Amino acid sequence: MVGCVGRPETYRQSATLAPETAYTCASRVIDSLGYTVQASDKSGGFLRATRQKAWPFNQNLDVLTFRVAADTGGKAGLEVTAGGDALSGDANHTARVITGPSDRASDDAQLVLSRCAGT
C-alpha cells in the first residue's frame, strides 16, 4: 500500500560550476550529511539518497533527490528535492507513505545548493 502525506519541497539555483563539478560536489556533501546513495547517474546528473530517521519498527527516511543540467552557457542549473518515506507494518503487511521533508532534510537540500552552486 502506498499513500501520500505532505509534499516534497524542491529548491533550484543557477550555478557557476560546470555540471560535472556540481554533481561531484553534491555527491560529497550529501554523503557528509549521512545519506546513503540509492540511485545515481553521473552522466545524467541525477542522485537519490536516503537517511534513516527512526527505527526499529517504523522506517522513516529523509530523502534527497539531486539533479543537475547544463544551461546554454555550459554552466549548471541545480535542483534538490527534499522529502520523506515512511514504511511501517509487520511481516504480513507493509505500508509506504511519501511524506513532506523534515526540517533537517529541507535544511540539507538548501545546504547542498549553497555549497555546490559556486556563486
TAMOKA-V308140 format. One line per field, one symbol per residue. ss: DSSP state (@ for helix, = for strand, . for the rest). phi: phi as a letter, one per 40 degrees, with the letter a starting at -180 (. if undefined). burial: I if it has 9 or more other ideal C-beta (glycine too) atoms within 8 Angstrom, else O. A space follows every 50 residues. Layout:
ss = ???
phi = ???
burial = ???
This chain:
ss = .====...==========@@@@@@@@@@@@@@...======....===== ====....============....===============....======. ..@@@@@@@@@@@@@@...
phi = .bbbbgbcbbbbacbcccdcccccccdccccccgcbcbaaacccgbabbb bcbaaccbbbbcbbbbbbbccccgcbbbabbbaabbbaibccabbbbcbc ccdccccccccdcccbcgc
burial = OOOOOIOIIOIOIIIOIIIOIIIOIIIOIIIOIOIOIOOOOOOOIIIIII IOOOOOOOIIIIIIIIIIIIIOOOIIIIIIIIIIIIIIOOOOOOIIIIII IOOOIIOIIIIIIOOIIOO
